Amino acid sequence: MKSKQSRPNRNPEPLHLTPTQLMHRWRCSRSGVDVIAAHAGLTRRVAGESKRRNSVYYLLMDIIAYEQSCMQRA
């Protein structure tokens, strides 16, 4: 009899979000994401050596911390 092996989660929680994903999450423009991220002090990370816009991302834990601080002020 074969033992059941646990299947890896097919859609794991992302560790980072792209500016386009943040645009949808925060319901703002792409330039708005840049302004908010700069104001919040989020560090822009670049995947690889590419200069493409899609290679930029922000860490999810930083985003959640910023969102929670906004909720506390409200």
Beta strands, then each sheet from edge to edge (+ up, - down):
strand 1: 16-17
strand 2: 45-46
strand 3: 56-59
sheet 1: 1+ 3- 2+
end
